[in-house]
Amino acid sequence: MTSLSEQDVQALVSRAIEAREKAYAPYSEYLVGAALMTPTGKIYTGCNVENATFGASVCAERVAVFKAVSEGEREILAVAVVTANCATPCGICRQVISEFAAGGCEVIIADDKGNIRSRHLLSDLLPHSFGPDKLK
């Protein structure tokens, strides 16, 4: 796992819970919050945003990644994801995270009360990933 302090892990989970409260999910009613930390120590958050044309919806994890990238960040140390049932990121989110994942990027899964249910290396959730190195 990463060398995140317990304080960093709790901060990520707490910020993901806050982000989840802003989710717009009128169709599925499945609220997701995400928070990621970069090597600079900055935390970026995201929530899922649904759309009546479901394909235009976006997951919380991708919102957080895109916010970080739009602010000039290019590496992700860890991501916390909060849902009611402790789901891990979908395949698309795993791929997007892997584009910017620093070695040993950790994915922390917590419930909506902040109880950490599991911790994974992204490489375990997305083995044999396709990344920028494959385009060389």
DRENNU-614878 format. One record per residue: residue number from 0; x, y, z of N, C-alpha, C in turn; residue in one letter. Coordinates in steps of 0.001 Angstrom, whole numbers. Each point is the difference from the previous one (the first is absolute). Example, Ala and Ser with C-alpha at 12.3 -4.5 7.8 and 13.67 -1.06 7.14 Angstrom:
! DRENNU-614878
node pake: 0 n.east: 13190 n.north: -5690 n.up: 7800 ca.east: -890 ca.north: 1190 ca.up: 0 c.east: 900 c.north: 1200 c.up: 0 nuvo: A .
node pake: 1 n.east: -350 n.north: 1050 n.up: -720 ca.east: 820 ca.north: 1190 ca.up: 60 c.east: -770 c.north: 1090 c.up: 730 nuvo: S .
This chain:
! DRENNU-614878
node pake: 0 n.east: 833 n.north: -1190 n.up: 0 ca.east: -833 ca.north: 1190 ca.up: 0 c.east: 876 c.north: 1252 c.up: 0 nuvo: M .
node pake: 1 n.east: -650 n.north: 1123 n.up: -155 ca.east: 722 ca.north: 1265 ca.up: -13 c.east: 474 c.north: 337 c.up: 1401 nuvo: T .
node pake: 2 n.east: 786 n.north: 1024 n.up: 74 ca.east: 499 ca.north: 435 ca.up: 1300 c.east: -884 c.north: 1108 c.up: 581 nuvo: S .
node pake: 3 n.east: -1287 n.north: -58 n.up: -276 ca.east: -918 ca.north: 986 ca.up: 558 c.east: -76 c.north: -153 c.up: 1509 nuvo: L .
node pake: 4 n.east: -48 n.north: 1111 n.up: 681 ca.east: -204 ca.north: -50 ca.up: 1446 c.east: -1466 c.north: -312 c.up: 260 nuvo: S .
node pake: 5 n.east: -294 n.north: -439 n.up: 1194 ca.east: -1393 ca.north: -260 ca.up: 369 c.east: -813 c.north: 1289 c.up: -72 nuvo: E .
node pake: 6 n.east: 637 n.north: 1111 n.up: 296 ca.east: -657 ca.north: 1308 ca.up: -93 c.east: -369 c.north: 313 c.up: -1450 nuvo: Q .
node pake: 7 n.east: 901 n.north: -315 n.up: -944 ca.east: -286 ca.north: 206 ca.up: -1424 c.east: -1167 c.north: -876 c.up: -452 nuvo: D .
node pake: 8 n.east: -3 n.north: -1249 n.up: 426 ca.east: -1077 ca.north: -924 ca.up: -377 c.east: -1334 c.north: 527 c.up: 517 nuvo: V .
node pake: 9 n.east: -29 n.north: 415 n.up: 1259 ca.east: -1248 ca.north: 518 ca.up: 576 c.east: -444 c.north: 1286 c.up: -693 nuvo: Q .
node pake: 10 n.east: 959 n.north: 852 n.up: -373 ca.east: -343 ca.north: 1235 ca.up: -713 c.east: -619 c.north: -318 c.up: -1351 nuvo: A .
node pake: 11 n.east: 559 n.north: -970 n.up: -709 ca.east: -554 ca.north: -388 ca.up: -1295 c.east: -1420 c.north: -529 c.up: 146 nuvo: L .
node pake: 12 n.east: -212 n.north: -872 n.up: 957 ca.east: -1332 ca.north: -573 ca.up: 206 c.east: -990 c.north: 1089 c.up: 396 nuvo: V .
node pake: 13 n.east: 404 n.north: 878 n.up: 879 ca.east: -873 ca.north: 1090 ca.up: 442 c.east: -397 c.north: 907 c.up: -1166 nuvo: S .
node pake: 14 n.east: 973 n.north: 336 n.up: -825 ca.east: -285 ca.north: 862 ca.up: -1163 c.east: -871 c.north: -733 c.up: -1025 nuvo: R .
node pake: 15 n.east: 173 n.north: -1311 n.up: -140 ca.east: -846 ca.north: -776 ca.up: -915 c.east: -1438 c.north: -33 c.up: 499 nuvo: A .
node pake: 16 n.east: -179 n.north: -95 n.up: 1312 ca.east: -1352 ca.north: 40 ca.up: 568 c.east: -650 c.north: 1347 c.up: -307 nuvo: I .
node pake: 17 n.east: 743 n.north: 1078 n.up: 190 ca.east: -521 ca.north: 1339 ca.up: -299 c.east: -367 c.north: 122 c.up: -1477 nuvo: E .
node pake: 18 n.east: 830 n.north: -528 n.up: -872 ca.east: -266 ca.north: 62 ca.up: -1432 c.east: -1246 c.north: -807 c.up: -346 nuvo: A .
node pake: 19 n.east: -166 n.north: -1143 n.up: 633 ca.east: -1162 ca.north: -866 ca.up: -254 c.east: -1302 c.north: 733 c.up: 271 nuvo: R .
node pake: 20 n.east: 7 n.north: 871 n.up: 985 ca.east: -1203 ca.north: 750 ca.up: 352 c.east: -437 c.north: 947 c.up: -1116 nuvo: E .
node pake: 21 n.east: 886 n.north: 296 n.up: -937 ca.east: -307 ca.north: 897 ca.up: -1113 c.east: -376 c.north: -751 c.up: -1278 nuvo: K .
node pake: 22 n.east: 11 n.north: -1326 n.up: 59 ca.east: -282 ca.north: -807 ca.up: -1193 c.east: -1374 c.north: 329 c.up: -582 nuvo: A .
node pake: 23 n.east: -66 n.north: -70 n.up: -1323 ca.east: -1256 ca.north: 203 ca.up: -714 c.east: -343 c.north: -1331 c.up: -648 nuvo: Y .
node pake: 24 n.east: -873 n.north: -765 n.up: 647 ca.east: -332 ca.north: -1344 ca.up: -468 c.east: -1508 c.north: -251 c.up: 93 nuvo: A .
node pake: 25 n.east: -810 n.north: 806 n.up: -702 ca.east: -1447 ca.north: -150 ca.up: 116 c.east: -551 c.north: -1273 c.up: -645 nuvo: P .
node pake: 26 n.east: 767 n.north: -644 n.up: -852 ca.east: -493 ca.north: -1174 ca.up: -711 c.east: 356 c.north: -1292 c.up: 725 nuvo: Y .
node pake: 27 n.east: 1243 n.north: -146 n.up: 363 ca.east: 427 ca.north: -1222 ca.up: 697 c.east: -125 c.north: 130 c.up: 1513 nuvo: S .
node pake: 28 n.east: 35 n.north: 1222 n.up: 486 ca.east: 43 ca.north: 280 ca.up: 1441 c.east: 1218 c.north: -659 c.up: 661 nuvo: E .
node pake: 29 n.east: 1036 n.north: -240 n.up: -804 ca.east: 1243 ca.north: -611 ca.up: 485 c.east: 1043 c.north: 1104 c.up: 123 nuvo: Y .
node pake: 30 n.east: 218 n.north: 467 n.up: 1214 ca.east: 887 ca.north: 1124 ca.up: 259 c.east: 1425 c.north: -474 c.up: 206 nuvo: L .
node pake: 31 n.east: 938 n.north: 673 n.up: -665 ca.east: 1414 ca.north: -352 ca.up: 102 c.east: 805 c.north: 1274 c.up: 223 nuvo: V .
node pake: 32 n.east: 948 n.north: -81 n.up: 919 ca.east: 946 ca.north: 1079 ca.up: 221 c.east: 1405 c.north: -542 c.up: -126 nuvo: G .
node pake: 33 n.east: 895 n.north: 821 n.up: -505 ca.east: 1402 ca.north: -401 ca.up: -152 c.east: 896 c.north: 1155 c.up: 405 nuvo: A .
node pake: 34 n.east: 1157 n.north: -348 n.up: 510 ca.east: 1034 ca.north: 991 ca.up: 317 c.east: 1338 c.north: -623 c.up: -339 nuvo: A .
node pake: 35 n.east: 852 n.north: 768 n.up: -639 ca.east: 1326 ca.north: -516 ca.up: -331 c.east: 1069 c.north: 934 c.up: 539 nuvo: L .
node pake: 36 n.east: 1162 n.north: -567 n.up: 250 ca.east: 1140 ca.north: 784 ca.up: 483 c.east: 1131 c.north: -102 c.up: -1000 nuvo: M .
node pake: 37 n.east: 640 n.north: 1142 n.up: -234 ca.east: 1131 ca.north: 65 ca.up: -915 c.east: 1293 c.north: 88 c.up: 815 nuvo: T .
node pake: 38 n.east: 1145 n.north: -157 n.up: -660 ca.east: 1267 ca.north: 103 ca.up: 728 c.east: 214 c.north: 1357 c.up: 680 nuvo: P .
node pake: 39 n.east: -704 n.north: 1024 n.up: -462 ca.east: 118 ca.north: 1310 ca.up: 644 c.east: -771 c.north: 57 c.up: 1313 nuvo: T .
node pake: 40 n.east: -776 n.north: -1046 n.up: 282 ca.east: -802 ca.north: -47 ca.up: 1221 c.east: -1381 c.north: 604 c.up: -163 nuvo: G .
node pake: 41 n.east: -279 n.north: 506 n.up: -1187 ca.east: -1300 ca.north: 611 ca.up: -251 c.east: -1043 c.north: -1088 c.up: -219 nuvo: K .
node pake: 42 n.east: -1226 n.north: 275 n.up: 457 ca.east: -1114 ca.north: -930 ca.up: -159 c.east: -1003 c.north: 604 c.up: -969 nuvo: I .
node pake: 43 n.east: -440 n.north: -813 n.up: -951 ca.east: -1027 ca.north: 377 ca.up: -968 c.east: -1180 c.north: -944 c.up: 179 nuvo: Y .
node pake: 44 n.east: -1207 n.north: 541 n.up: -84 ca.east: -1188 ca.north: -813 ca.up: 226 c.east: -877 c.north: -52 c.up: -1238 nuvo: T .
node pake: 45 n.east: -908 n.north: -967 n.up: 12 ca.east: -976 ca.north: -114 ca.up: -1067 c.east: -1210 c.north: -774 c.up: 472 nuvo: G .
node pake: 46 n.east: -1119 n.north: 227 n.up: -662 ca.east: -1220 ca.north: -763 ca.up: 255 c.east: -556 c.north: -448 c.up: -1347 nuvo: C .
node pake: 47 n.east: -826 n.north: -1022 n.up: 22 ca.east: -597 ca.north: -426 ca.up: -1253 c.east: -1077 c.north: 991 c.up: -417 nuvo: N .
node pake: 48 n.east: -97 n.north: 189 n.up: -1319 ca.east: -978 ca.north: 914 ca.up: -576 c.east: -715 c.north: -757 c.up: -1116 nuvo: V .
node pake: 49 n.east: -1278 n.north: -289 n.up: 227 ca.east: -774 ca.north: -737 ca.up: -993 c.east: -672 c.north: 955 c.up: -978 nuvo: E .
node pake: 50 n.east: -450 n.north: -580 n.up: -1111 ca.east: -671 ca.north: 752 ca.up: -1040 c.east: -1106 c.north: -880 c.up: -556 nuvo: N .
node pake: 51 n.east: -1079 n.north: 607 n.up: -445 ca.east: -1123 ca.north: -762 ca.up: -544 c.east: 419 c.north: -872 c.up: -1181 nuvo: A .
node pake: 52 n.east: 1037 n.north: 399 n.up: -732 ca.east: 538 ca.north: -842 ca.up: -1069 c.east: 1190 c.north: -760 c.up: 570 nuvo: T .
node pake: 53 n.east: -234 n.north: -980 n.up: 783 ca.east: 960 ca.north: -666 ca.up: 871 c.east: 1452 c.north: 17 c.up: -462 nuvo: F .
node pake: 54 n.east: 254 n.north: -66 n.up: -1282 ca.east: 1374 ca.north: 14 ca.up: -501 c.east: 745 c.north: 1291 c.up: 308 nuvo: G .
node pake: 55 n.east: -733 n.north: 1053 n.up: 305 ca.east: 632 ca.north: 1283 ca.up: 324 c.east: 311 c.north: 130 c.up: 1487 nuvo: A .
node pake: 56 n.east: -310 n.north: -1020 n.up: 764 ca.east: 307 ca.north: 11 ca.up: 1440 c.east: 1492 c.north: -181 c.up: 212 nuvo: S .
node pake: 57 n.east: 475 n.north: 408 n.up: 1169 ca.east: 1428 ca.north: -151 ca.up: 306 c.east: 146 c.north: -456 c.up: 1453 nuvo: V .
node pake: 58 n.east: 956 n.north: -870 n.up: 219 ca.east: 253 ca.north: -550 ca.up: 1330 c.east: 792 c.north: 970 c.up: 879 nuvo: C .
node pake: 59 n.east: -140 n.north: -163 n.up: 1301 ca.east: 681 ca.north: 856 ca.up: 967 c.east: 1517 c.north: -44 c.up: -149 nuvo: A .
node pake: 60 n.east: 534 n.north: -1184 n.up: -225 ca.east: 1448 ca.north: -150 ca.up: -101 c.east: 559 c.north: 794 c.up: -1166 nuvo: E .
node pake: 61 n.east: -693 n.north: -46 n.up: -1131 ca.east: 471 ca.north: 737 ca.up: -1170 c.east: -125 c.north: 1498 c.up: 202 nuvo: R .
node pake: 62 n.east: -1052 n.north: 449 n.up: 680 ca.east: -126 ca.north: 1425 ca.up: 298 c.east: 1214 c.north: 463 c.up: 805 nuvo: V .
node pake: 63 n.east: 370 n.north: -765 n.up: 1024 ca.east: 1154 ca.north: 366 ca.up: 833 c.east: 1291 c.north: 25 c.up: -815 nuvo: A .
node pake: 64 n.east: 196 n.north: -1009 n.up: -847 ca.east: 1208 ca.north: -41 ca.up: -830 c.east: 36 c.north: 1197 c.up: -941 nuvo: V .
node pake: 65 n.east: -1107 n.north: 286 n.up: -649 ca.east: -27 ca.north: 1104 ca.up: -962 c.east: 222 c.north: 1341 c.up: 690 nuvo: F .
node pake: 66 n.east: -526 n.north: 150 n.up: 1215 ca.east: 247 ca.north: 1236 ca.up: 747 c.east: 1493 c.north: 142 c.up: 290 nuvo: K .
node pake: 67 n.east: 623 n.north: -1090 n.up: 431 ca.east: 1430 ca.north: 46 ca.up: 308 c.east: 810 c.north: 346 c.up: -1252 nuvo: A .
node pake: 68 n.east: -307 n.north: -666 n.up: -1091 ca.east: 735 ca.north: 248 ca.up: -1241 c.east: -221 c.north: 1436 c.up: -468 nuvo: V .
node pake: 69 n.east: -1221 n.north: 506 n.up: 126 ca.east: -280 ca.north: 1369 ca.up: -448 c.east: 735 c.north: 1038 c.up: 832 nuvo: S .
node pake: 70 n.east: 470 n.north: -409 n.up: 1181 ca.east: 785 ca.north: 886 ca.up: 862 c.east: 1505 c.north: -229 c.up: -159 nuvo: E .
node pake: 71 n.east: 376 n.north: -844 n.up: -961 ca.east: 1412 ca.north: -201 ca.up: -297 c.east: 637 c.north: -1223 c.up: 631 nuvo: G .
node pake: 72 n.east: -765 n.north: -758 n.up: 754 ca.east: 544 ca.north: -1218 ca.up: 624 c.east: 103 c.north: -1102 c.up: -1044 nuvo: E .
node pake: 73 n.east: 1018 n.north: -831 n.up: 130 ca.east: 191 ca.north: -1086 ca.up: -953 c.east: 272 c.north: -1339 c.up: 678 nuvo: R .
node pake: 74 n.east: -62 n.north: -40 n.up: 1336 ca.east: 219 ca.north: -1252 ca.up: 723 c.east: -1021 c.north: -146 c.up: 1116 nuvo: E .
node pake: 75 n.east: -430 n.north: -1227 n.up: 215 ca.east: -932 ca.north: -323 ca.up: 1077 c.east: 655 c.north: -1026 c.up: 915 nuvo: I .
node pake: 76 n.east: 50 n.north: 323 n.up: 1287 ca.east: 544 ca.north: -936 ca.up: 985 c.east: -1049 c.north: -970 c.up: 509 nuvo: L .
node pake: 77 n.east: -1207 n.north: 516 n.up: 240 ca.east: -1051 ca.north: -827 ca.up: 599 c.east: -1357 c.north: 587 c.up: -331 nuvo: A .
node pake: 78 n.east: -1005 n.north: -873 n.up: 2 ca.east: -1383 ca.north: 392 ca.up: -235 c.east: -864 c.north: -680 c.up: 1049 nuvo: V .
node pake: 79 n.east: -912 n.north: 766 n.up: 610 ca.east: -1007 ca.north: -577 ca.up: 890 c.east: -1340 c.north: 89 c.up: -699 nuvo: A .
node pake: 80 n.east: -760 n.north: -1094 n.up: 72 ca.east: -1329 ca.north: -57 ca.up: -609 c.east: -993 c.north: -378 c.up: 1089 nuvo: V .
node pake: 81 n.east: -1086 n.north: 780 n.up: 87 ca.east: -1026 ca.north: -240 ca.up: 1017 c.east: -1333 c.north: -269 c.up: -679 nuvo: V .
node pake: 82 n.east: -604 n.north: -1136 n.up: 334 ca.east: -1342 ca.north: -369 ca.up: -451 c.east: -716 c.north: -652 c.up: 1175 nuvo: T .
node pake: 83 n.east: -1287 n.north: -186 n.up: -135 ca.east: -757 ca.north: -656 ca.up: 1068 c.east: 384 c.north: -1470 c.up: 140 nuvo: A .
node pake: 84 n.east: 371 n.north: -644 n.up: -1122 ca.east: 294 ca.north: -1434 ca.up: 44 c.east: 1456 c.north: -356 c.up: -275 nuvo: N .
node pake: 85 n.east: 886 n.north: 980 n.up: 85 ca.east: 1445 ca.north: -224 ca.up: -104 c.east: 452 c.north: -566 c.up: -1351 nuvo: C .
node pake: 86 n.east: -551 n.north: 517 n.up: -1072 ca.east: 395 ca.north: -442 ca.up: -1339 c.east: 1358 c.north: 575 c.up: -372 nuvo: A .
node pake: 87 n.east: 739 n.north: -758 n.up: -781 ca.east: 1266 ca.north: 484 ca.up: -544 c.east: -277 c.north: 776 c.up: -1296 nuvo: T .
node pake: 88 n.east: 965 n.north: 771 n.up: -485 ca.east: -205 ca.north: 770 ca.up: -1230 c.east: -313 c.north: -902 c.up: -1194 nuvo: P .
node pake: 89 n.east: -811 n.north: 536 n.up: -918 ca.east: -319 ca.north: -748 ca.up: -1224 c.east: 1258 c.north: -103 c.up: -870 nuvo: C .
node pake: 90 n.east: -81 n.north: -788 n.up: -1031 ca.east: 1146 ca.north: -209 ca.up: -880 c.east: 500 c.north: 1264 c.up: -668 nuvo: G .
node pake: 91 n.east: -919 n.north: 850 n.up: -447 ca.east: 418 ca.north: 1248 ca.up: -645 c.east: 765 c.north: 869 c.up: 990 nuvo: I .
node pake: 92 n.east: -494 n.north: 92 n.up: 1222 ca.east: 691 ca.north: 813 ca.up: 1014 c.east: 1370 c.north: -578 c.up: 324 nuvo: C .
node pake: 93 n.east: 89 n.north: -1306 n.up: 88 ca.east: 1297 ca.north: -630 ca.up: 254 c.east: 993 c.north: 377 c.up: -1095 nuvo: R .
node pake: 94 n.east: -456 n.north: -25 n.up: -1252 ca.east: 872 ca.north: 348 ca.up: -1122 c.east: 424 c.north: 1464 c.up: 70 nuvo: Q .
node pake: 95 n.east: -932 n.north: 894 n.up: 309 ca.east: 329 ca.north: 1427 ca.up: 83 c.east: 979 c.north: 249 c.up: 1146 nuvo: V .
node pake: 96 n.east: -232 n.north: -604 n.up: 1136 ca.east: 916 ca.north: 154 ca.up: 1133 c.east: 1389 c.north: -509 c.up: -381 nuvo: I .
node pake: 97 n.east: 44 n.north: -1129 n.up: -723 ca.east: 1300 ca.north: -599 ca.up: -341 c.east: 840 c.north: 913 c.up: -889 nuvo: S .
node pake: 98 n.east: -645 n.north: 858 n.up: -766 ca.east: 729 ca.north: 938 ca.up: -860 c.east: 909 c.north: 910 c.up: 823 nuvo: E .
node pake: 99 n.east: -424 n.north: 308 n.up: 1226 ca.east: 726 ca.north: 952 ca.up: 834 c.east: 516 c.north: -611 c.up: 1298 nuvo: F .
node pake: 100 n.east: -182 n.north: -1290 n.up: 181 ca.east: 365 ca.north: -650 ca.up: 1252 c.east: 1506 c.north: -28 c.up: 199 nuvo: A .
node pake: 101 n.east: 415 n.north: 511 n.up: 1142 ca.east: 1403 ca.north: -125 ca.up: 396 c.east: 194 c.north: -1449 c.up: 447 nuvo: A .
node pake: 102 n.east: 1216 n.north: -505 n.up: -97 ca.east: 268 ca.north: -1371 ca.up: 407 c.east: -599 c.north: -311 c.up: 1357 nuvo: G .
node pake: 103 n.east: -729 n.north: -1086 n.up: 78 ca.east: -602 ca.north: -392 ca.up: 1269 c.east: -1240 c.north: 786 c.up: 361 nuvo: G .
node pake: 104 n.east: -681 n.north: 584 n.up: -973 ca.east: -1221 ca.north: 771 ca.up: 260 c.east: -1003 c.north: -876 c.up: 757 nuvo: C .
node pake: 105 n.east: -482 n.north: 532 n.up: 1094 ca.east: -916 ca.north: -751 ca.up: 851 c.east: -1438 c.north: 446 c.up: -225 nuvo: E .
node pake: 106 n.east: -927 n.north: -966 n.up: 23 ca.east: -1429 ca.north: 272 ca.up: -88 c.east: -619 c.north: -438 c.up: 1324 nuvo: V .
node pake: 107 n.east: -590 n.north: 959 n.up: 689 ca.east: -589 ca.north: -220 ca.up: 1323 c.east: -1512 c.north: -10 c.up: -163 nuvo: I .
node pake: 108 n.east: -641 n.north: -1039 n.up: 476 ca.east: -1442 ca.north: -155 ca.up: -133 c.east: -633 c.north: 133 c.up: 1385 nuvo: I .
node pake: 109 n.east: -976 n.north: 905 n.up: 95 ca.east: -671 ca.north: 222 ca.up: 1282 c.east: -1506 c.north: 87 c.up: -202 nuvo: A .
node pake: 110 n.east: -728 n.north: -247 n.up: 1083 ca.east: -1451 ca.north: 156 ca.up: -74 c.east: -384 c.north: 1446 c.up: 286 nuvo: D .
node pake: 111 n.east: -1275 n.north: 284 n.up: -67 ca.east: -468 ca.north: 1372 ca.up: 149 c.east: 91 c.north: 532 c.up: 1433 nuvo: D .
node pake: 112 n.east: 420 n.north: -848 n.up: 927 ca.east: 237 ca.north: 433 ca.up: 1381 c.east: 1479 c.north: 249 c.up: 268 nuvo: K .
node pake: 113 n.east: 840 n.north: -299 n.up: -1014 ca.east: 1432 ca.north: 210 ca.up: 135 c.east: 782 c.north: -1212 c.up: 459 nuvo: G .
node pake: 114 n.east: -667 n.north: -1137 n.up: 108 ca.east: 694 ca.north: -1230 ca.up: 385 c.east: 760 c.north: -548 c.up: -1202 nuvo: N .
node pake: 115 n.east: 1293 n.north: -134 n.up: 150 ca.east: 818 ca.north: -522 ca.up: -1093 c.east: -233 c.north: -1500 c.up: -86 nuvo: I .
node pake: 116 n.east: -412 n.north: -452 n.up: -1179 ca.east: -327 ca.north: -1417 ca.up: -210 c.east: 1116 c.north: -761 c.up: -692 nuvo: R .
node pake: 117 n.east: 767 n.north: 693 n.up: -863 ca.east: 1113 ca.north: -674 ca.up: -662 c.east: 969 c.north: 1030 c.up: -550 nuvo: S .
node pake: 118 n.east: 1210 n.north: -472 n.up: -225 ca.east: 1056 ca.north: 817 ca.up: -601 c.east: 701 c.north: -867 c.up: -1027 nuvo: R .
node pake: 119 n.east: 201 n.north: 567 n.up: -1191 ca.east: 567 ca.north: -752 ca.up: -1111 c.east: 1064 c.north: 825 c.up: -707 nuvo: H .
node pake: 120 n.east: 947 n.north: -661 n.up: -605 ca.east: 865 ca.north: 664 ca.up: -964 c.east: -765 c.north: 42 c.up: -1317 nuvo: L .
node pake: 121 n.east: 108 n.north: 1106 n.up: -704 ca.east: -683 ca.north: 97 ca.up: -1281 c.east: 437 c.north: -1132 c.up: -923 nuvo: L .
node pake: 122 n.east: 1268 n.north: -370 n.up: 60 ca.east: 502 ca.north: -1075 ca.up: -865 c.east: -696 c.north: -1331 c.up: 279 nuvo: S .
node pake: 123 n.east: -530 n.north: -187 n.up: 1202 ca.east: -772 ca.north: -1215 ca.up: 309 c.east: -1419 c.north: 93 c.up: -561 nuvo: D .
node pake: 124 n.east: -550 n.north: 1222 n.up: -32 ca.east: -1348 ca.north: 197 ca.up: -538 c.east: -12 c.north: 48 c.up: -1522 nuvo: L .
node pake: 125 n.east: 1133 n.north: 368 n.up: -593 ca.east: 104 ca.north: 105 ca.up: -1458 c.east: 1317 c.north: -619 c.up: -458 nuvo: L .
node pake: 126 n.east: 107 n.north: -1328 n.up: 82 ca.east: 1246 ca.north: -645 ca.up: -425 c.east: 153 c.north: 98 c.up: -1522 nuvo: P .
node pake: 127 n.east: 1237 n.north: 28 n.up: -436 ca.east: 306 ca.north: 40 ca.up: -1433 c.east: -654 c.north: 1201 c.up: -684 nuvo: H .
node pake: 128 n.east: 46 n.north: 1132 n.up: 654 ca.east: -661 ca.north: 1202 ca.up: -518 c.east: 663 c.north: 488 c.up: -1280 nuvo: S .
node pake: 129 n.east: -748 n.north: 758 n.up: -777 ca.east: 500 ca.north: 643 ca.up: -1199 c.east: 292 c.north: 1441 c.up: 360 nuvo: F .
node pake: 130 n.east: 1257 n.north: 389 n.up: -96 ca.east: 388 ca.north: 1347 ca.up: 374 c.east: 842 c.north: 672 c.up: -1060 nuvo: G .
node pake: 131 n.east: 462 n.north: 1205 n.up: 294 ca.east: 800 ca.north: 756 ca.up: -963 c.east: 1231 c.north: -756 c.up: -489 nuvo: P .
node pake: 132 n.east: 560 n.north: -848 n.up: 849 ca.east: 1195 ca.north: -759 ca.up: -386 c.east: -285 c.north: -958 c.up: -1153 nuvo: D .
node pake: 133 n.east: -1256 n.north: -407 n.up: -172 ca.east: -355 ca.north: -930 ca.up: -1075 c.east: -46 c.north: 696 c.up: -1361 nuvo: K .
node pake: 134 n.east: -8 n.north: 1313 n.up: -4 ca.east: -79 ca.north: 745 ca.up: -1259 c.east: 1377 c.north: 331 c.up: -564 nuvo: L .
node pake: 135 n.east: 1036 n.north: -443 n.up: 673 ca.east: 1377 ca.north: 290 ca.up: -448 c.east: 513 c.north: -1128 c.up: -860 nuvo: K .
